[in-house]
């Protein structure tokens, strides 16, 4: 006789499952709360190992992890950011530009560790299983490594901030990186004074969090309502409302 509990036989315990969701919901893009205390190698090693266990197309593992602790290198990267950020600010209309100029968008100099996650698109040769028709899958694989690292860091109590306002070649040159290696994410990592209860861009009024129910389609693009799907739409709306009422930080 079939085991009626088989579908959930491999589920985590309630406590372990809750911890996974807590890491997801309380993860933040940290910019301004970094503390000067160093991050021990065993902690950094654990989050790097978590990143290295991300899924990758064709198991090509296209990432490298460039660890930056040198103040001189951080300053070079910061200079690259400042040049690009001044250009970015001018792209927004006046009302958004004023808000943009007030926001802190990086912690390059303040964070004890900077980390550049890259993608070597030539790894495993020109033909990669699973990338034969969607060539960008290697880039997405490196992004998965970033997400693994971010969630592991949150579980450790480390803050992570992703800085993306760079001219790619200028960042590569600041890090002596070959131009055929793609910088996927430049991350600021360190202990923090606190994690904000909501993302900075949401709190500042830059953009709201979209309702998940508005982003769901069923069977075909653009189809938002079908009789079998109404229960799921109602469920995700209820779950999102419940999450917004709960504190995301541990007591």
C-alpha positions, 0 to 999 in steps of 0.5 A: 500500500502506498505511503500517504505521507510520501509527497512530504517525506523529504520535507524539512522539519518545521523549524528548519523550513521556517529558517529557510523562509526567514533567510529569504524574507529577511534578506536585505540589500545592505548599503549603510549599516556595515560595522568595521569588525572583520569577518572570520575566514571560517564564516566567509568560507561557509558562504563561499562554499554555499555559493559554489553549490549553486545550480549551473547549466551543464554543471559548468560552474562558470563562476570565480570569486574575487575577494577584495580586502585591500583599501587601495583596490576598494578605492579604485572600485569606489572611484569607478562607481562614483563616475558611473553614479554621477552619469546615472543620476542625470538619467532620471527626471528631476523629481526622481533625481532628487530622491536618487541623490539622497539614497546610499547605493553602496558600501564599498569602502565601509564593508570589510569584504568586497567580493566580485562574482564572475562568469567565465563563458568559455569554461567547459568549451564552446558546446555546453549541455543545456546552453546549446540554444539559450546561451545566457544560461551560464550568466544565470548560473552565476546569478544563482551562486550570488543568491546562494551566497546572499541567503547563506550570509543572511543566515550567518548574520552577515549583510550583503549589498549588490553594487551594479552601477559600473561601466563594465570595462572600468570595473574589469580594469580596476580589478585587473580582470580579463575583458572576456570574464563577465563581472556578474555581481560586485558585493559588499559583505560584513557584519551590520548594526541591523537589518531593515524591516523592509528593502531600502527602495521600498521604504524610500518610496522609490517603488512598492512591492508588487502583489504576487497575484498580479504577476501570475498567468495560467497556461498561456501568457496573459491569462490571469483567471481560470476556474482551477487557478482561482484558489491559488490566486486567493492563496498567494494573496492571503499569504502575502498579506499575512507576511506583510503583517509579520515582523521579518526580523527574529525577536 
